[in-house]
Amino acid sequence: MKSESISESAAESPVAEKRKAPEPTYAPFMLAVGVTMVFWGLATSPVMSAAGFVVLAWALWTWIAEIANDWRS
């Protein structure tokens, strides 16, 4: 009887709300690709480093924007 009252009060509590899992995204993978391209460009050419920086910046921007949107909702 005591366990029923605890589970009922936990279900009604606003703290016990369910959170959904975040959507899968390619942003972390692209961030790793960008970092790899930047360092590969240091060994090969500045063009590769510039392209890697663009990919890195885009992936970081996308990932942060997705996290911010999840926090707002």
Buried (B, 14 or more C-beta within 10 A) or exposed (E): EEEEEEEEEEEEEEEEEEEEEEEEEEBEEBBEBBBBBBEBBEEEEEEBBEBBBEBBEBBBEBBEEBEEEEEEE
